[in-house]
Amino acid sequence: MDGILYLTDKNNKKRFVQIDIDKYGGEYLEDLIDGLIADSRKDEESIPFNEAMEKLKKAGKLDE
């Protein structure tokens, strides 16, 4: 794929990827990183939206 380079280990197994920022930077790269962050947090405990909003309001992070 143009602008994507896979780096391999000594056994020719794909280990890393280099992405051309000029070609795929901005929105594409942000979406990729957002997806990786979301995937890394998928097993974290969640709380209901209303509870999160109340905590933010009490902490002064949101207007009442």
Beta strands, then each sheet from edge to edge (+ up, - down):
strand 1: 4-8
strand 2: 14-19
sheet 1: 1+ 2-
end
